[in-house]
Amino acid sequence: MSEYLELALLPFQLPFMQYAFIITLMIAVPMAMLSCLLVLKGWSLMGDAVSHAVLPGVVIAYIVNIPFSIGAFIAGMICALGTGFLKENSRIKEDTVLGIVFSGMFGLGLVLYVKVQSDVHLDHILFGDMLGVSVADVIQTGLIALAATLFLAILRKDLLVHTFDPQHAKAIGLPVRILHYGLLAVLSLTVVGALQAIGIILSVAMLVAPGAIAFLVTRRFSEMLIAAVCVALFSTTLGIWLSFLIDSAPAPTIVLIMSGIFILAFLRTTIKARKTSATATA
């Protein structure tokens, strides 16, 4: 029994695993909070678009020898602002614009990556490298997570009003444009923070799954935020721990756990709705 307990506690004792837990748990909080707003606003594809759009920024940052985070943030903002411009100045719907923009920028990133032949492995960009993070990576991600969390926590009520009814938000004097572009900036910044930990592609799941799960099991926005953060923290901790024991990649394991929780939440909600309907009929 002691051998099993020692093996179970081993991931928490290894320095590289400790860094993996810290960096992923930190960025999981703002991503979970953002996911609530993205799900309610119908912007889930926006998280997908920004996540994919940072790839050319990372490659260009490598070419000009500047920090990857700067290039990624600029590329993410170009995607977000470009999407807004195209939507406001054409008859094309937002989801179509998002699909065109993120696929185009992702394609550009892949072309640049192949041409440049950088020392950075593509798998680390796409899927993250949380087991190879440094103290500097942890500090950078921690600062990004703190700034994003404070923005979302302080302005949560204004952002909620803007999410449900932008016209009403404008009528009561809220700075709609600041809220809109501030949310996009925080989204881009958070994706940059997640780049080192879980990568471009798997950050999409972190920006959608916690909010979707919380939406199924709660009825108030404050409860939704708490539930989403709890789901993200639980899935992250269990996913990293389990990946060590079964020798799998941490980020996909986290996503699989979130998918399982979503299925359980969906089944619970469906069964509860049927019981309520049956009781009302009787």
Phi, psi and omega per residue, in radians:
M1 nan -0.705 -3.128
S2 -1.110 -0.584 3.125
E3 -1.144 -0.724 3.115
Y4 -1.148 -0.706 3.132
L5 -1.152 -0.693 3.120
E6 -1.125 -0.702 3.106
L7 -1.160 -0.679 -3.130
A8 -1.161 -0.565 -3.107
L9 -1.573 -0.200 -3.077
L10 -1.010 -0.735 -3.135
P11 -1.020 -0.496 -3.112
F12 -1.428 -0.132 -3.086
Q13 -1.795 -0.322 -3.107
L14 -1.464 2.297 -3.078
P15 -0.986 -0.782 -3.095
F16 -1.169 -0.530 3.074
M17 -1.290 -0.637 3.098
Q18 -1.078 -0.747 3.083
Y19 -1.091 -0.682 3.133
A20 -1.100 -0.774 3.104
F21 -1.074 -0.837 -3.042
I22 -1.103 -0.897 -3.033
I23 -1.166 -0.633 -3.112
T24 -1.346 -0.668 3.100
L25 -1.136 -0.652 -3.140
M26 -1.107 -0.838 -3.067
I27 -1.347 -0.317 -3.138
A28 -1.160 -0.529 -3.086
V29 -1.150 -0.998 3.123
P30 -1.141 -0.542 3.121
M31 -1.159 -0.673 3.103
A32 -1.158 -0.723 3.111
M33 -1.136 -0.740 3.093
L34 -1.096 -0.664 -3.094
S35 -1.069 -0.573 3.109
C36 -1.096 -0.816 -3.139
L37 -1.173 -0.699 -3.129
L38 -1.146 -0.687 3.124
V39 -1.181 -0.786 -3.121
L40 -1.168 -0.644 -3.091
K41 -1.451 -0.193 -3.074
G42 1.320 0.531 -3.088
W43 -1.860 0.383 -3.081
S44 -0.993 -0.640 3.138
L45 -1.228 -0.390 3.094
M46 -1.134 -0.698 3.067
G47 -1.073 -0.714 3.088
D48 -1.075 -0.801 -3.097
A49 -1.091 -0.857 -3.110
V50 -1.124 -0.681 -3.136
S51 -1.059 -0.756 3.140
H52 -1.311 -0.544 -3.036
A53 -1.243 -0.319 -3.085
V54 -1.324 -0.247 -3.085
L55 -1.022 -0.882 3.110
P56 -1.076 -0.553 3.091
G57 -1.120 -0.688 3.111
V58 -1.127 -0.778 -3.111
V59 -1.158 -0.770 3.129
I60 -1.124 -0.653 3.083
A61 -1.074 -0.649 3.086
Y62 -1.143 -0.691 -3.105
I63 -1.131 -0.785 -3.074
V64 -1.588 0.041 3.044
N65 1.099 0.896 3.009
I66 -2.140 2.857 -3.137
P67 -0.968 2.432 -3.129
F68 -1.019 -0.594 -3.081
S69 -1.097 -0.622 3.134
I70 -1.166 -0.843 3.115
G71 -1.076 -0.709 -3.138
A72 -1.138 -0.735 -3.130
F73 -1.138 -0.772 3.136
I74 -1.080 -0.773 3.134
A75 -1.112 -0.710 3.114
G76 -1.101 -0.722 3.119
M77 -1.185 -0.660 3.084
I78 -1.061 -0.732 3.109
C79 -1.089 -0.852 -3.091
A80 -1.130 -0.824 -3.126
L81 -1.198 -0.665 3.108
G82 -1.114 -0.672 3.097
T83 -1.097 -0.783 3.124
G84 -1.101 -0.715 3.137
F85 -1.116 -0.801 -3.126
L86 -1.136 -0.663 -3.137
K87 -1.155 -0.714 -3.089
E88 -1.330 -0.355 -3.045
N89 -2.054 0.386 3.080
S90 -2.663 2.974 3.125
R91 -1.559 -0.004 -3.101
I92 -1.290 2.406 -3.136
K93 -1.267 2.771 -3.011
E94 -1.085 -0.713 -3.106
D95 -1.131 -0.607 3.091
T96 -1.178 -0.769 3.114
V97 -1.052 -0.767 3.138
L98 -1.044 -0.773 3.137
G99 -1.061 -0.726 -3.139
I100 -1.195 -0.799 -3.066
V101 -1.156 -0.865 -3.043
F102 -1.253 -0.610 3.106
S103 -1.203 -0.656 3.111
G104 -1.137 -0.793 -3.123
M105 -1.228 -0.618 3.103
F106 -1.155 -0.723 3.078
G107 -1.072 -0.737 3.102
L108 -1.065 -0.725 3.123
G109 -1.084 -0.734 3.133
L110 -1.156 -0.715 3.114
V111 -1.088 -0.811 3.130
L112 -1.094 -0.705 -3.125
Y113 -1.085 -0.775 3.139
V114 -1.141 -0.689 -3.121
K115 -1.206 -0.722 -3.046
V116 -1.308 -0.633 -3.085
Q117 0.981 1.040 -3.082
S118 -1.303 2.914 3.094
D119 -1.368 -0.225 -3.130
V120 -1.413 2.160 -3.102
H121 -1.258 2.375 -3.090
L122 -1.063 -0.600 3.135
D123 -1.042 -0.633 -3.138
H124 -1.194 -0.567 3.116
I125 -1.307 -0.756 -3.063
L126 -1.334 -0.699 -3.004
F127 -2.046 0.030 3.108
G128 1.419 2.948 3.126
D129 -2.565 1.033 -3.040
M130 -1.129 -0.387 3.134
L131 -1.438 -0.079 -3.137
G132 -2.109 0.402 -3.098
V133 -1.367 2.702 3.111
S134 -1.887 3.063 3.099
V135 -1.081 -0.677 3.124
A136 -1.091 -0.681 3.103
D137 -1.112 -0.729 3.139
V138 -1.113 -0.750 3.139
I139 -1.127 -0.796 -3.141
Q140 -1.064 -0.830 3.140
T141 -1.134 -0.645 3.125
G142 -1.104 -0.734 3.115
L143 -1.154 -0.729 3.099
I144 -1.106 -0.776 -3.135
A145 -1.102 -0.705 3.139
L146 -1.124 -0.821 -3.128
A147 -1.099 -0.770 -3.126
A148 -1.165 -0.726 -3.129
T149 -1.134 -0.736 3.125
L150 -1.106 -0.754 3.125
F151 -1.050 -0.822 -3.095
L152 -1.233 -0.621 -3.125
A153 -1.271 -0.762 -3.089
I154 -1.216 -0.692 -3.064
L155 -1.794 0.343 -3.024
R156 -1.052 -0.689 -3.112
K157 -1.211 -0.773 3.109
D158 -1.118 -0.705 3.124
L159 -1.151 -0.609 3.125
L160 -1.163 -0.777 3.100
V161 -1.070 -0.773 3.125
H162 -1.116 -0.587 -3.133
T163 -1.166 -0.790 -3.064
F164 -1.425 -0.681 -3.044
D165 -2.613 1.518 -3.137
P166 -1.035 -0.595 3.141
Q167 -1.154 -0.735 3.094
H168 -1.150 -0.701 3.119
A169 -1.053 -0.703 3.123
K170 -1.194 -0.665 -3.098
A171 -1.161 -0.584 -3.112
I172 -1.587 0.138 2.994
G173 1.612 0.219 3.110
L174 -1.309 2.527 3.115
P175 -1.309 1.467 -2.991
V176 -1.050 -0.798 -3.104
R177 -1.134 -0.693 3.113
I178 -1.120 -0.747 3.110
L179 -1.107 -0.752 -3.102
H180 -1.101 -0.949 -3.090
Y181 -1.338 -0.441 3.026
G182 -1.137 -0.723 3.101
L183 -1.119 -0.714 3.107
L184 -1.135 -0.693 3.127
A185 -1.139 -0.741 3.118
V186 -1.153 -0.652 3.085
L187 -1.054 -0.834 3.125
S188 -1.096 -0.741 -3.132
L189 -1.117 -0.708 -3.133
T190 -1.173 -0.679 3.077
V191 -1.081 -0.681 3.076
V192 -1.072 -0.734 3.119
G193 -1.123 -0.562 -3.128
A194 -1.448 -0.198 -3.035
L195 -0.994 -0.822 -3.084
Q196 -1.254 -0.619 -3.039
A197 -1.403 -0.978 -3.014
I198 -2.104 -0.046 3.037
G199 1.451 3.118 -3.049
I200 -1.249 -0.928 -2.987
I201 -1.211 -0.800 -3.041
L202 -1.338 -0.239 3.058
S203 -1.162 -0.407 3.091
V204 -1.026 -0.769 3.137
A205 -1.092 -0.701 -3.140
M206 -1.201 -0.398 3.130
L207 -1.575 -0.063 -3.099
V208 -2.167 -0.882 -2.985
A209 -1.031 -0.867 -3.107
P210 -1.027 -0.755 3.131
G211 -1.164 -0.685 3.127
A212 -1.133 -0.729 3.109
I213 -1.134 -0.826 -3.133
A214 -1.093 -0.609 3.118
F215 -1.103 -0.571 -3.120
L216 -1.302 -0.510 -2.973
V217 -1.927 -0.029 -3.131
T218 -2.240 2.951 -3.139
R219 -2.219 -0.200 3.136
R220 -2.102 2.604 -3.051
F221 -1.138 -0.702 3.131
S222 -1.070 -0.728 3.096
E223 -1.179 -0.626 3.130
M224 -1.096 -0.760 3.113
L225 -1.050 -0.814 -3.118
I226 -1.116 -0.780 -3.127
A227 -1.104 -0.737 -3.133
A228 -1.102 -0.763 3.129
V229 -1.121 -0.739 3.128
C230 -1.089 -0.748 3.113
V231 -1.081 -0.776 -3.120
A232 -1.121 -0.779 -3.130
L233 -1.167 -0.732 3.128
F234 -1.135 -0.825 -3.121
S235 -1.117 -0.688 -3.141
T236 -1.128 -0.848 -3.125
T237 -1.095 -0.863 -3.121
L238 -1.139 -0.696 -3.101
G239 -1.118 -0.799 3.135
I240 -1.158 -0.759 3.132
W241 -1.089 -0.813 -3.111
L242 -1.179 -0.639 3.136
S243 -1.087 -0.583 3.103
F244 -1.191 -0.716 -3.086
L245 -1.250 -0.641 -3.091
I246 -1.763 0.067 3.093
D247 1.023 0.957 3.097
S248 -2.139 3.014 3.096
A249 -1.264 2.337 -3.059
P250 -1.115 -0.836 -3.040
A251 -1.074 -0.851 3.093
P252 -1.086 -0.571 3.112
T253 -1.138 -0.704 3.089
I254 -1.061 -0.781 -3.121
V255 -1.114 -0.706 3.116
L256 -1.092 -0.692 3.111
I257 -1.143 -0.739 3.082
M258 -1.079 -0.695 3.108
S259 -1.099 -0.715 3.101
G260 -1.110 -0.727 3.112
I261 -1.124 -0.690 3.108
F262 -1.065 -0.757 3.132
I263 -1.084 -0.756 3.117
L264 -1.105 -0.738 3.126
A265 -1.126 -0.702 3.123
F266 -1.132 -0.771 3.120
L267 -1.111 -0.728 3.117
R268 -1.064 -0.803 -3.133
T269 -1.129 -0.719 -3.131
T270 -1.139 -0.801 3.141
I271 -1.117 -0.734 3.128
K272 -1.111 -0.697 3.135
A273 -1.150 -0.686 3.134
R274 -1.183 -0.679 3.117
K275 -1.141 -0.723 3.120
T276 -1.107 -0.733 3.128
S277 -1.135 -0.720 3.128
A278 -1.144 -0.685 3.121
T279 -1.153 -0.733 -3.133
A280 -1.155 -0.654 3.123
T281 -1.168 -0.707 -3.129
A282 -1.200 nan nan
